Amino acid sequence: MTAIAPFSLTAAVLTVAPGLFALARSWIRHRTVVRTEEENTRRTLIAVAGSDPRRRAEVVRACAALRPVPQRQPRGRR
């Protein structure tokens, strides 16, 4: 049985770690977007449920106007 040299273990960790961090960061970003959309949908459904059927289009437009406009960030480091 041979032991793994500390240098090769360090190199392996330094090779894999950035990919894992990027994966975690993109997953968190994705979940944040999904959660925001779920909240917006829930808010709109609650507003529409209590509205007059003839004015629902106005209610949906008003709910859409309350949504924050997403700020596009440049690719790369964030």
Secondary structure, 3 states (H helix, E strand, C coil): CCCCCHHHHHHHHHHHHHHHHHHHHHHHHHHHHHHHHHHHHHHHHHHHHCCCHHHHHHHHHHHHHHCCCCCCCCCCCC
